């Protein structure tokens, strides 16, 4: 198997025109992935499946369902199967057919649990239909040579619109004053409002959500953008300062808006905690966009109730649906959008486009897009 490697810094200049392309993990086309050593999913190498597979068999799977219902219409099936000379999508009608197909296919679209993975002896590539993979990466998958790709950047344009709308709702008093007044049919003009023009926004995570949201805030509102990210990358032109994660606590007191857009990993759990909220300006806002595990919800509730910060908005929570006992329900100036920021009809169009493009690349021995570093978890 070919294993051409280049430095990530060199590759960045090539990939800049298509930011969704990520380095592909070197892997081996072994018949039994259970016997393979861990895939080298580090951030410095790219590789292809060479020679290209003579045939491609793709099985849609959902870890929470024994046999998932067909998730693709006729047009979408054609969109995927036309990407190579012998590409098929399989739709088993029962558990026996599903288990048989699982043992034979080389590609899965969706998700697997450990029990299903143990049966997938010929699996080479798992394309998840989610951006985050924190709930998917169990030890057996991490330690295998199976390549995992995700939907990074696919949902980011829509999520960025939710982020901006939440921020404007907070600063213009829509949720705090005007929505309640509408329900009560009252008219009280509120003039204690905030202008976002020229604010400083601080991003934790410069992946798809971070970059697209930052670009829009910079261009539309002339915001100064500060950011941290764990990956080495070229600083986007719309970012004033991009640093490593250890700069995080130095960045926090400088920003008017703090935005969590990092993946959920062991290192990011509860990173938005009491120390962070107490270090923010009292006039600052917090937006949690990526995963609920990043936010200490009890600390956020105290920050809002005791006035450490001006307001907050979450699209995600640690437990979803949010339990009735959560202190977040009683918080002033908090917006929660129930993990729906990534939904719009265009979501499906982009999702299908990436599935088809990656199917084409896999069938033709080309580097896959959006490869996950299984050790890092993103």
PyMOL commands that set and color helices and strands:
alter all, ss='L'
color gray80, all
select helices_A, chain A and resi 8-18+33-35+74-81+95-104+114-119+139-142+156-171+174-184+208-221+245-252+274-279+292-294+297-305+327-330+345-363
alter helices_A, ss='H'
color red, helices_A
select strands_A, chain A and resi 56-61+87-90+107-110+125-127+147-149+200-204+224-228+241-243+257-260+285-288+311-314+334-336
alter strands_A, ss='S'
color yellow, strands_A
deselect
rebuild
show_as cartoon
